[in-house]
């Protein structure tokens, strides 16, 4: 059965996240990729992802620029761990919630979903800890599309 954009995100779903080239958002050590927390920045503290199946499993649809890289995370991995902050006094359950963007909005993105906490973050340092968690998950999988980095300037 084909998933619809309004269907809940299931634990087995692959999620794509765009990583812009040219901003030192990751480092390579041999064949391994280590993402910083920055690729998961979001102005409303809910990083966007694209649901692979709804996008025809095409990570290129996640790119805005052809130089962008794309990484992937599994929804169940995101939900698998409680993120603990403030010396153990605050716990966040992290979820992936379908959030399709329909016309007349531009750009339309039926595969859009957000990574959101429960409860809401108490402060920016708590969101940073969640971004670090997401970066560790993405680092396990690396890039499925490598970014095209600009030439180094001297």
Secondary structure, DSSP 4 states (H G I P E B T S, - for coil): -PPPTTSPPPTT-EEEEEE-TTS--EEEETTEEEE-GGGG--TTS--EEEETGGGTT-GGGG-SSTT-EEEEEEHHHHHTSEEEETTTTEEEEEEEEE--B-TTSSS-BTTEEEEEEES--SSHHHHHHHHHHHHHHHHHH-EEE---PPPPP-
